[in-house]
Amino acid sequence: MDERYFCAVKALIFQDDRFLIVKRSLNARGDAHSWELPGGKLEFKESPEIALVREVKEETSLNVKCAFPISTWTFMKTTNDQVIGITMLCTLEKSGLVTLSKEHDDFAWIKESEISNYPFSKGVEETIRKLDWDLLKMLKIDFCKNS
């Protein structure tokens, strides 16, 4: 069997001092009922920023603006399929209500200190915990002022 890789993007979206997480439903492929950041796979010829704006809109109905990448990650989905990902800092274009797609059945705006209260899949939690939260808060404030 051929070895393949896929590119994916995830959004760290702040609203005040909280960020958005979504809970995978039974309709989602893999890791049902685990929490994650909104996002998904790139489509052919799509940039990471365009893919992330599209995925966030599809999954949450929110309009976001991508600031910049804040982490990269990878995992083996199967023996021959590797996912390579980018997590990007995003801001809300305008405040709005979250309306979830069928892929998710719950959402929460949480603080960094609340991460351990939610069962993330192992890779997602590791990625979130490795982030420099003090730096992210400063960058988010600067980006919002200059947008």
C-alpha positions as CSV (number, residue, x, y, z in Angstrom):
1,M,0.0,0.0,0.0
2,D,1.2,3.5,-0.8
3,E,2.3,5.9,1.9
4,R,0.3,9.1,2.0
5,Y,0.2,12.3,3.9
6,F,-2.5,14.8,4.5
7,C,-2.3,18.5,5.7
8,A,-4.7,19.7,8.4
9,V,-5.2,23.0,10.2
10,K,-6.6,23.9,13.6
11,A,-7.8,27.2,15.0
12,L,-7.0,28.7,18.4
13,I,-9.8,31.3,18.6
14,F,-9.9,33.6,21.5
15,Q,-12.9,35.5,22.9
16,D,-11.7,37.7,25.7
17,D,-9.5,35.4,27.9
18,R,-11.1,32.1,26.7
19,F,-10.6,29.9,23.6
20,L,-13.0,27.7,21.7
21,I,-13.1,23.9,21.9
22,V,-15.5,21.6,20.2
23,K,-16.6,18.0,21.1
24,R,-16.6,15.4,18.4
25,S,-19.9,13.6,17.9
26,L,-20.7,10.0,17.0
27,N,-21.0,11.3,13.3
28,A,-17.3,12.3,13.3
29,R,-14.6,10.0,12.0
30,G,-12.5,8.8,14.9
31,D,-12.1,10.0,18.5
32,A,-15.8,10.3,19.1
33,H,-16.7,12.4,22.2
34,S,-13.2,13.8,22.5
35,W,-12.6,17.6,22.5
36,E,-10.5,19.4,19.9
37,L,-9.9,22.8,18.3
38,P,-12.0,23.6,15.3
39,G,-10.4,22.8,11.9
40,G,-9.8,20.1,9.4
41,K,-8.1,19.0,6.2
42,L,-6.9,21.2,3.3
43,E,-8.6,20.6,0.0
44,F,-6.4,20.3,-3.1
45,K,-5.0,23.8,-4.1
46,E,-6.2,25.4,-0.9
47,S,-4.0,27.5,1.3
48,P,-3.9,26.7,5.0
49,E,-5.5,30.1,5.8
50,I,-8.4,29.6,3.3
51,A,-8.9,26.0,4.5
52,L,-9.1,27.1,8.2
53,V,-11.5,29.9,7.5
54,R,-13.7,27.5,5.6
55,E,-13.5,24.7,8.2
56,V,-14.2,27.0,11.1
57,K,-17.3,28.4,9.3
58,E,-18.5,24.8,8.4
59,E,-18.0,23.5,11.9
60,T,-19.1,26.5,14.1
61,S,-20.7,29.1,11.7
62,L,-18.1,31.6,13.0
63,N,-16.2,34.0,10.8
64,V,-12.5,34.2,11.7
65,K,-9.4,35.9,10.5
66,C,-6.1,33.9,10.7
67,A,-3.3,35.8,12.4
68,F,-0.3,33.4,12.1
69,P,0.8,29.8,12.8
70,I,1.6,29.0,16.5
71,S,2.5,25.3,16.3
72,T,3.0,22.4,14.0
73,W,2.3,18.7,14.7
74,T,2.0,15.3,13.1
75,F,0.6,11.9,13.8
76,M,0.1,8.6,12.1
77,K,-3.6,8.1,11.3
78,T,-2.9,4.6,10.0
79,T,0.3,2.6,9.2
80,N,0.5,4.3,5.8
81,D,-1.3,7.6,6.4
82,Q,0.4,10.6,8.1
83,V,-1.3,13.8,9.1
84,I,0.8,17.0,9.2
85,G,-0.9,19.9,10.9
86,I,-0.6,23.6,11.7
87,T,-2.4,25.3,14.5
88,M,-3.1,29.0,13.8
89,L,-4.0,31.9,16.1
90,C,-7.3,33.3,14.9
91,T,-9.6,36.2,15.9
92,L,-13.3,36.5,15.4
93,E,-14.2,38.8,12.5
94,K,-17.4,39.7,14.4
95,S,-19.0,38.1,17.5
96,G,-21.5,35.5,16.7
97,L,-23.3,32.5,18.0
98,V,-21.7,29.1,17.6
99,T,-23.9,26.7,15.5
100,L,-22.3,23.3,15.3
101,S,-22.1,21.0,12.3
102,K,-23.0,17.3,12.6
103,E,-19.3,16.5,13.3
104,H,-19.6,18.1,16.8
105,D,-22.2,18.0,19.5
106,D,-21.0,20.5,22.1
107,F,-18.6,23.4,22.5
108,A,-17.1,25.5,25.2
109,W,-15.1,28.7,25.7
110,I,-12.4,27.7,28.2
111,K,-9.4,29.2,30.0
112,E,-6.0,27.6,29.8
113,S,-6.4,26.5,33.5
114,E,-9.5,24.4,32.5
115,I,-7.8,22.2,29.9
116,S,-7.6,19.2,32.2
117,N,-11.4,19.3,32.7
118,Y,-12.0,18.1,29.1
119,P,-11.0,14.8,27.6
120,F,-8.9,15.7,24.6
121,S,-7.4,13.1,22.4
122,K,-3.8,12.6,23.5
123,G,-2.1,14.5,20.6
124,V,-4.5,17.5,20.8
125,E,-3.9,17.9,24.6
126,E,-0.1,17.6,24.1
127,T,-0.2,20.3,21.5
128,I,-2.3,22.7,23.6
129,R,-0.2,22.2,26.7
130,K,3.0,23.0,24.8
131,L,1.8,26.4,23.8
132,D,3.3,29.5,25.4
133,W,0.1,30.9,26.8
134,D,1.5,34.2,28.1
135,L,3.1,34.9,24.8
136,L,-0.2,34.0,22.9
137,K,-2.2,36.4,25.1
138,M,0.2,39.2,24.2
139,L,0.2,38.4,20.5
140,K,-3.6,38.1,20.4
141,I,-3.9,41.6,22.0
142,D,-1.4,43.1,19.5
143,F,-3.0,41.4,16.5
144,C,-6.5,42.6,17.5
145,K,-5.2,46.2,17.9
146,N,-3.6,46.2,14.5
147,S,-6.4,44.4,12.6
